[in-house]
Amino acid sequence: MINVNSIQPPVGPEGIEPAGPVGPGGRAMEASGAPDVVEISLAARLAAQIHSIPDVRTELVQCVKAEIAAGTYETKERIEHAVSRLMDELFVDF
């Protein structure tokens, strides 16, 4: 039979060191000071927003493409509406 422990002497179990301060009776004490903080990365926040993006309405997209190809999509009313919404977005704080 081969002795596999012949290179190093056998070692018994070692004690477990506490991760934080130890109070009387060997009980772990609660850490005092700053509270725990969780920071969520930009990538995680963007990934969470993916679920809130509405599905693509393919019928509407096809209809708009057809109107653009036919030259009937750009009307005075649609352009004014788009400009109004753009101005609202750009100058929201004014």
N, C-alpha and C positions, 0 to 999 in steps of 0.2 A: 504494500500500500504506500502511496506517495503522500508526503506531508506538504500540503499546499501553503501552510503558514510558516515555512522555514525561512523565507526571505526576511520577513518582519515578525517581531514578536506579536502574539495575540493581544488585542486591545479590547477591553471591556466597554460597556456602554458608558457614554459620557452624559453628564447632567445637561439640562436645557437651561440656557440663560434667558432671563426675562427680556422682553423687547423694550421695556420702559422702566421707570422707577418702581421700586418695590417698597411697600409700606410694612408696618408691623404685621407679624404673622405670615410673611411671605406672599401677601396678596399684592397684585399689581395695582398701582395707583393710577388714577386718571390723569392724563396730561393736562396741564393748565396752559393758558396762553391763547394764541390766535386760534380761531375756529378753522375747521377744515374748509378748503376751498376747491371747487371743481371748475376747471376751465374747459370749455368746449371749443375745439378748433374750428376755424372757418370752413374747412372741408366737411366736418361733421354737420355744421349748421346748414351748409348748402345741400348735403345729402338728405337731411331731414326735410328740406323744402321740396324735394323732388316729388314727394307724395302729394303735395298740394297743387301741383301743376295740373290744370284740367286736360282732359283728353283732347286730341286733335279732332275737330269736326271735319272729316274729309269731304262730306257733301258740300259744306260751305266753302271750303278751299277750292274745290273743283268749280263751283259756281262763280266765285270771284275771278279765278283764272280765265274762265270763259268770257266774263265781262271785260276783263283787261284786254284779252286777245281781240275782242270785237270792238274795242274802243268806247264802250259804254259805261265803264266803271267810274271814271273820274268826272264827277258832276260838280257844279258850283257848290251845292249844299254839302256834299261829302268833304270837299276841300275845306270849306269854312268850319265844318264840325271838327275835322282833324286839327286845324290850326287852333281852334278854341281849346281843345283838349290839351294840345301841346303847351299853349300859353299857361293854362291852369297848372300843369305839372312844373313848368319852369319857374313860375312866379308864385308858388304856393305861400311863401313867407312874406310877400310884399303886401 
